[in-house]
Amino acid sequence: MEFAFAIHNKDIPDSAIEEMARLVSETFGEQYPEPNFPERVLSKFKPMVVLAKNADDVVGFKLGYERWQGTFFSWLGCVRPEYRRQGIARELLRRQHQWCKEQGYEKILTNSRNSFPEMLILNIQEGFQITGTDVDGGEPPPSILFSKLLKDD
């Protein structure tokens, strides 16, 4: 199956934000995303999203933003369950990292939870190092923090 990938940065279209919100809600349940998801996306400094599409349907995305100069934070991503195990998440990640290199970023940060073992494994396979945990008051479950230095491969 062929998928099309599109990168949006700076001015992410409202339609892309709506598609991401719908996909997150369908994938993770009604509690996600929070009601102010569009505002949170647009409030980030230098946001960027890679979308994966099958025809006109968004089947996955990888969203992030500049955390501070030289460092990009890969914030949120998902792939529809029926499209998993086809390499979409890995391709989204690789395209995000390539874009980050082209923009001059030196490091990417991300986090995940034990409840998403596929993402933990993908991060490690793609060169991330575990750098710590974030308990955040005990709710939700602790996040595992990752860091990856970008270098020319």
N, C-alpha and C positions, 0 to 999 in steps of 0.2 A: 504494500500500500504506500502511495506517495503522499507526503505531507508538505505543505508550504509553510515557511517560517518567515515572520516579519518582525522587524525591530522598530520600536517606537521609543523615542526619548524626547526630552524637553516637553513638548506639548502632546501628551498621550491623549488620543481621542476619547471622548466620553463613551463612544460605543465599545471601545476596547476595555475600559474600566467596567462597564456594565457586563460585558462578557466574562471578565475575570471574576466579578462578584457572583455571577450566576454559577460559574464553574466551581468556585470555592464552596458555595452553598450546597450544590449538588454533590460535591465530593466529600465534604466534611460535616454536613448537616446544617440545620437551620441556625445554630448559634454562630456560624461563620458566614460571611464576614460580619463584623460589627456594623451597626447602622450607619456609621460615619465613614465607611470604607472609601468612598470616592474622595472625600475631603482629606483623608489620611494619605491616599496616593498622591494627590495633587499638592499636598503640603511638604512632601519630601524634597530635599535638595537634589536636583539633577536626577529625577526618576528615569528608569529605563525598563522596558518590558520586551521580552521575546515571546511572540505568540506562535503556537503550532496550530495549523488548520488542516482539516480534511474537507475539501471543497469549501463551503462557506461557514462551516462549523468550527468554532474554537474548541480544540480538544486538549490543550495544555498551554501553560505559560510559565515564565520565570520572571519575577519582578524584583527590582532592587533600586538602590539609590546611593549617592555619594554620602558616606558616613563622615569623612573628613578628607582633606586633600590627600590624594594618593591611595585612599582606601575606599572600597566599594562594599556595601552591605547587601548581600543576596537575601532578600526579606521573605518572599513568599513564592510558592510555586505549586502546581499540581497538574496531574494528567487524569483525564476521565478514566474511571476503572476499566471500562471496556477497551481502552486504547493502551493500557499498560503492557509492559513486557515486549514493546516494539522498538525500544531505544529512544523514545521521544524525550523522556526526562534527561537522559544523557546528552542528547543533541541540543536541547534547550540550554543546559548548563554549559556545554562547550561553546555555543554561540554567544552566550552571555560573557564568558571569560575572554573570548576572542575580541569582542567589542570593548571590554574593559582594557585589554592590552592596547588596543588601537587608540583609546582615549587617554592612555598614559597612567592608568592605575597600576599600583605596585602590589597591592594586597586585596584579597577578598575575604570578608568575614561572613559567616552564616551561623545558624543554629538549627537544631532539630530536637526531637524527643524520642525516647525509647519506643513510643507507640507507632513510630514511622521507621521500622527497621530497614526498609528498602532505601530510604533517603540517607540513613546513616551509612549504609554500605556504599552507596553511590558516592557520597562525599569522600569517603576514605579511598575508594578506587580511583577517584579523580584528583588525588593529591592533597586533600585537606588533612590538616593535623588537628587532633582534639586539643583544645587549649584550656578547657575548664567547663564549669557548669554554672547555671544561673538559677537559683532557687526561687527568687521573686516572691517571697512571703509564703511559699508552700503551695500556692494555687496559681495557675495550673501546675501540673507536674514539672519538675526541673527540666530546663533546656540544656542540651549539650552544645557547647560552643566550639566552633571550628574556625581555622584560619588557613589561608593558602597564599603563598607568595607567587606572584605571576612572573614568569621569566620566559624568555624566548626558547621555545622547544626546538 
